[in-house]
Amino acid sequence: MTAGEHLERTRDRIEELCAPLSADRANWRGQPGNWTIHEIVEHLAVTERRLLLGVLRSLKGNAATIEELAEAEGKAEMILDRVPVRSTKITAPEAVRPVGGYGEWPGALEGFREARLKTLSAEANASEEFDRRVFPHPMLGNLTLRQWLLFAAAHAERHALQIEEVQIEEVQIEEALKQAGRE
């Protein structure tokens, strides 16, 4: 599957999970400190926008050294296999934490749609320069620009799973409250 296909698949998954949501459902918070679906989608929009800016800036820079390219080699599979896994808790960097920057729901979903459209456009127009340039990920080290596009898809997949977790938790709490009311 190409990076573009991964990007389209995860875009569609986020849409499927989020488009039908009311503002109340998008803003429902389970455990204290957990993100709402609205906040998750805002994080996706902000992260993807910043990621694409980094990719485009890197295209203007020098080609990667042989050592930098060697460090990035083989990371595509690792990105697709490990980034979506939710068993490891990762704290988002301050710059990409949700702060309400997209206003009311579905503003964040619109922001994600716009960012993903630009990412898909960059992927569709990607030249071999995307394989000759790198910039570092804070946890994964140097990634080629094409690998960064795969990371965007894997990151969205990770958060689609998180959205599903929030939705399951909401249903479980509603069911428990109904059961408690019957007793």
C-alpha positions, -999 to 999 in steps of 0.1 A, spaced: 0 0 0 14 34 -9 17 64 15 -12 80 -4 -34 49 1 -26 48 38 -34 85 41 -67 81 23 -77 50 44 -70 68 77 -87 99 65 -118 78 57 -116 61 91 -115 94 110 -145 106 89 -164 74 96 -159 78 133 -164 115 136 -186 130 109 -219 117 125 -210 130 160 -230 158 177 -211 184 196 -221 167 229 -207 134 218 -175 150 204 -170 168 237 -178 140 260 -149 133 284 -145 100 301 -117 97 327 -103 130 341 -73 140 320 -84 120 290 -90 138 257 -124 142 242 -129 132 205 -129 169 197 -95 173 213 -82 142 196 -92 155 162 -78 190 170 -45 173 179 -46 154 145 -53 187 126 -25 206 143 0 178 141 -6 172 105 -4 209 96 29 212 114 42 179 99 35 191 64 52 225 71 83 206 82 82 184 51 79 214 28 106 233 46 129 203 43 125 202 6 142 236 4 172 223 24 202 202 15 199 166 6 205 142 35 239 128 41 246 91 35 246 86 73 212 103 77 197 83 50 211 51 65 195 60 98 161 64 81 164 32 61 138 5 68 117 27 91 86 27 69 75 -8 82 84 2 117 62 33 115 32 14 102 37 -14 127 45 5 159 30 40 157 -6 29 158 -1 7 188 -19 21 218 -4 0 245 24 26 249 12 59 263 28 89 247 25 124 259 20 149 230 45 177 228 31 210 241 29 225 206 4 199 194 -18 196 224 -54 207 220 -62 242 231 -95 249 214 -80 265 184 -107 253 160 -136 266 180 -168 246 183 -173 211 169 -169 202 140 -142 229 135 -114 205 144 -128 180 120 -128 206 92 -92 215 102 -82 178 99 -99 176 65 -80 206 52 -47 194 66 -51 159 52 -61 173 18 -28 192 17 -9 162 28 -25 141 1 -16 167 -24 20 168 -13 21 130 -15 6 129 -50 32 154 -62 61 139 -42 93 135 -63 123 114 -55 135 143 -34 111 131 -7 135 101 -4 166 122 -4 157 146 24 152 138 61 142 156 92 142 142 127 112 129 147 117 134 184 112 97 192 119 79 159 150 98 148 156 108 111 128 100 87 127 107 50 100 130 39 81 101 24 83 83 57 69 114 74 38 111 51 35 74 63 38 87 99 9 111 93 -12 81 83 0 59 112 -6 87 136 -42 91 124 -47 54 128 -34 55 163 -59 82 172 -87 65 153 -82 37 178 -82 62 206 -115 77 193 -130 41 193 -118 37 230 -136 70 240 -168 58 222 -167 24 239 -161 40 273 -190 64 268 -214 35 259 -201 14 289 -207 43 313 -242 49 299 -250 12 303 -237 12 339 -257 42 348 -289 26 333 -282 -6 353 -276 14 385 -309 31 379 -327 -2 377 -314 -16 410 
